[in-house]
Amino acid sequence: MSRPIRRLPSLNALRAFWAAARHGSFVSAAEELHVTASAVSLQVRQLEDELGQKLFDRTPRGLSLTSDGAAILPGVSDAFARLQETLIDEQPGTDQQTLTVSVAPSFATKWLLPRLDRFCSRYPDFDVRVMATHELTDFGKENVDLAIRYGRGGYTGLASELLMRESVFPVCAPRLVESHADADAAHLLRTLPLLHDDSPDQDETCPDWKSWLKAAGILDIDTQRGSRFNQSIFVLEAAANGLGIALAKSSLVQQDLAGRRLVRLGHDDVPIEFAYFLVYPPERSKRPAINAFRNWIQDEIGAHNGDLKQAAVRNQGNLLATQS
């Protein structure tokens, strides 16, 4: 049972707890802190004694937080993040601050990175660190400021802001269309290989070829033929290189369509339930780095939506009407 404390615990003990919680190991925490594993273990033990709470379960597979440990970790993590901002990122004579963003690899490659130079120009005092991963960010354990998540929203304990919704349509290399000049889109879909996206971030609401073709009224197609890839960006690159037709998410192909690396087949967008959200702990909402990124990305989303409308008008003559 915990007991009230009259003073703050040792900063070193809290730092040892924070590192051990993030790594799930005294050994890994010791490497980060440049001390021995026994020193980290001792600091954590002293913190547990001072708080009157057991913070970790020690198992042969490593450390796991107890309910008491999990309860105090977010506050400890946020406190150290604030100390880092105050004493390291904003110390006199140092103008640069860091902003760490977690994002899916496909969205990072196809949407975020091509625009990131504009953020750096607008906010030159921030050094951006992009962590491309399919794993959900644990803000209590990871040194991440905010994340761009692809899902339904409503993340427990986190602030989430809708960035953009998605739609899906087929695309392929222009030369495939040019080599079948007299063929309509339905014929191309029946004739050319279909490229399949087996990536971990592929949501269950996104139509596969079977459901998309059924909705388009195009029948008698073997939806299993064609190559499969475990990353969305691989599917789009395969399509751009003429290997077949891909089902593309609108946010990921804007530049490829504008640059004529890909062309769209048909006019119909199939909307999906998942969307992109900006996610961060609510207690960080007033941090300059997060506010800067929020303002910038909302401006980019507005420009993105405007570009999509203009591209639809420009490319109207290049679209092939889907016929069953």
LINBEL-V367011 format. One record per backbone hydrogen bond with DSSP energy under -0.5 kcal/mol. CO is the residue of the C=O (numbers start at 1). NH is the residue of the N-H. If there is no record, write none. Layout:
CO;NH
CO;NH
This chain:
10;14
11;15
12;16
13;17
14;18
15;19
16;20
17;21
18;22
19;23
20;24
20;25
24;63
25;29
26;30
27;31
28;32
29;33
30;34
30;35
36;40
37;41
38;42
39;43
40;44
41;45
42;46
43;47
44;48
45;49
46;50
47;51
48;52
48;53
51;3
53;55
55;66
56;58
57;59
57;64
59;62
62;59
64;57
66;70
67;71
68;72
69;73
70;74
72;76
73;77
74;78
75;79
76;80
77;81
78;82
79;83
80;84
81;85
82;86
83;87
84;88
84;89
85;90
88;91
91;94
93;95
97;127
99;101
99;129
100;145
100;146
101;131
102;148
103;133
104;108
105;109
106;110
107;111
107;112
108;113
112;115
112;116
113;116
115;118
115;119
116;120
117;121
118;122
119;123
123;126
125;97
126;128
127;99
128;130
129;101
129;131
130;132
131;103
131;133
137;139
138;141
138;142
142;144
146;102
147;149
147;279
148;104
149;151
149;277
151;275
154;156
155;158
157;282
159;280
161;278
164;276
166;272
167;250
168;270
169;248
170;265
171;246
172;263
173;176
173;177
174;178
175;179
177;180
178;181
180;183
184;188
185;189
186;190
187;191
188;192
193;245
195;247
196;198
196;229
199;202
201;203
203;206
208;212
209;213
210;214
211;215
212;216
213;217
213;218
214;217
217;219
221;223
222;225
227;196
229;198
230;200
231;235
232;236
233;237
234;238
235;239
236;240
237;241
238;243
239;173
239;242
245;195
246;171
246;248
248;169
249;252
249;253
250;253
250;254
253;257
254;258
255;259
256;261
256;262
257;260
263;172
264;266
264;320
265;170
269;271
270;168
274;166
275;151
276;163
276;164
277;149
277;279
278;161
279;147
280;159
281;284
282;285
284;287
287;291
288;292
289;293
290;294
291;295
292;296
293;297
294;298
295;299
296;300
297;301
298;302
299;303
300;304
301;305
302;306
303;307
304;308
305;309
306;310
307;311
308;312
309;313
310;314
311;315
313;316
315;318
315;319
316;319
319;321
320;266
321;185
